[in-house]
Amino acid sequence: MESSSAIKLINFMVSLRRLPPLSELTGEEERLLFELYEIWERSGEISVSDVYGLGRGKSASTAYRTFISLKDKGMVDVSVDDNDKRKREVSFTNLARQLFAAMG
């Protein structure tokens, strides 16, 4: 029974990855997108400095380049905090929110 559930889950994940927008993301971009979502779920906000900590064995600049790629692909936006002009806030675009909603 457990292996049947695991196979169903794997098939579901593979099906999702074949559909846009996930099919257009690299593995690194996908991982970063879901890690950002996890941060947002926990704290309700994401800053660009949070991105630097998500390198996982890579440099902060590599994590930031991956983040910019997500921005270029229309998954995230960056804005300046109205209260502190030095702080940059990250938000998800409608495309990313639709993806998260479809995943339940």
Rosetta blueprint (number, residue, H / E / L):
1 M L
2 E H
3 S H
4 S H
5 S H
6 A H
7 I H
8 K H
9 L H
10 I H
11 N H
12 F H
13 M H
14 V H
15 S H
16 L H
17 R H
18 R H
19 L L
20 P L
21 P L
22 L H
23 S H
24 E H
25 L L
26 T L
27 G H
28 E H
29 E H
30 E H
31 R H
32 L H
33 L H
34 F H
35 E H
36 L H
37 Y H
38 E H
39 I H
40 W H
41 E H
42 R H
43 S H
44 G L
45 E L
46 I E
47 S E
48 V H
49 S H
50 D H
51 V H
52 Y H
53 G L
54 L L
55 G L
56 R L
57 G L
58 K L
59 S L
60 A H
61 S H
62 T H
63 A H
64 Y H
65 R H
66 T H
67 F H
68 I H
69 S H
70 L H
71 K H
72 D H
73 K L
74 G L
75 M L
76 V E
77 D E
78 V E
79 S E
80 V E
81 D L
82 D L
83 N L
84 D L
85 K L
86 R L
87 K L
88 R E
89 E E
90 V E
91 S E
92 F E
93 T L
94 N H
95 L H
96 A H
97 R H
98 Q H
99 L H
100 F H
101 A H
102 A H
103 M H
104 G L
